Amino acid sequence: MSAAQLAQALSILPRIKDKNLLVGVNTADDAGVYRISKNTAVVSSVDILTPVIIDPKVYGMVVAANSISDIYAMGGDPKLALNIIGFPGNGDPEVLGHILWGGQNKAEEAGVTIVGGHTFVTDEIKYGLAVFGYIHPDRIITNAGAQPGDAIVLTKPIGVGTIIQAVIEKKDQGIDLRRVINAMTTLNRDAAHAMRQAGAHAATDITGYGLAGHLVEIAQASRVGIELQLSQIPVHKGALQILERGIEEPGIAMNLGSFSNNVLQRSSDSLLGKLIFSSETSGGLAIVLPEEKLSVFQERYARSAPIIGRIMKENPGIITTT
C-alpha cells in the first residue's frame, strides 16, 4: 500500500489520547512506543513480506531481519516476537518448516525469542513477525528529532527491490545475488548500538518507501529540509544497470506518487534520482547525527556508513538532491 493511501485511511481514525503512548501513528515512525513504568517503555512493530528469495530458509531470515529492524531503528532492544504466516492449504509443510526455521535462526541471532504465532490459509505465501522490545522512555530515537546542521549516514546500499525485480523477470544475468542476500540477512543491531552511543538525533530504517520516502518522513516529522548528495549514496552493484535496461519494480511508481512532490531533483543523475524511490527489503538505517558525533559513530560501527546528506533549516519537509 502506498504512503498516500495509508495516510488517507489513518486520517479517519480519532486521535488516541493515552498519555503513555509515547510514539503512535502521527509521525509515520518505524514502531509504536508505550510507557509501562517510569524507566521502561515497550517498542512494538509488525511486518509481513511475500517471498523475495526462492530459498525458504533464506526468505525466513530476511523476513526476521526486516521485522526486527524497526525496533533497532527506534533505539530499542528487541526481546520477543510472534510469527504471522499465510500459507497455501495444499502447500508443502516442509517448506513452511524451513521458512520458520530461517525466521527463528535470525531471531535467535538478535537475542529475540519467538513465543508462538498465527497461521492462515492464503494463495500466496506471506510471512512476518510482530516484534516487541524495550527502551528507556528518555532514550527513544524517533524520526522527528533531526536538527539543522546534522549529518545523515546510511548503513547499507540501496537497490534491493530493483535487483529482486530483475530476478523475478529472469533478467539478472551478471548480478552477484550473494551480496544482496548478505545485506538483507544482516541485522541492523551493530548500527543501532553505535547510533545510541553516538547520541543520534533521529533514525529510520529504509524499507518499502525507499530512501527518498523514508527521508521525506524524517523531514516532515522534524520540520526540516534535507540536502541529499546522490553521488555519496551506496548502491548495490548492478542496480543502476537494471534500471537503465528499463526494468522497474512496482514500488518506484508507488513511491513517486506518494513522495515526488517533496523531492526537488537538482542532480543530473536521473537513474540514481529514480533509484532512491525504489522499495528496499531489510535495508539499512538512515541515521541523523550531530556533526561532532560522527567520529564516535564511525569508531563504534566497523562497517562502511557514508555521509549521504545534511539537515537544513530551509525548505522544511522537502528533500533537495545534489
Secondary structure, 3 states (H helix, E strand, C coil): CCHHHHHHHHCCCCCCCCCCEEECCCCCCCCEEEECCCCCEEEEEEEEECCCCCCHHHHHHHHHHHHHHHHHHCCCEEEEEEEEEEECCCCCHHHHHHHHHHHHHHHHHCCCEEEEEEEEECCCCEEEEEEEEEECHHHCCCCCCCCCCCEEEECCCECHHHHHHHHHCCCCCCCCHHHHHHHHHCCCHHHHHHHHHHCCCEEEECCCCHHHHHHHHHHHHHCCEEEECHHHCCECCCHHHHHHCCCCCHHHHHHHHHHHHHEEECCCCHHHHHHCCCCCCCCCEEEEECHHHHHHHHHHCCCCCCEEEEEECCCCCCEEEC
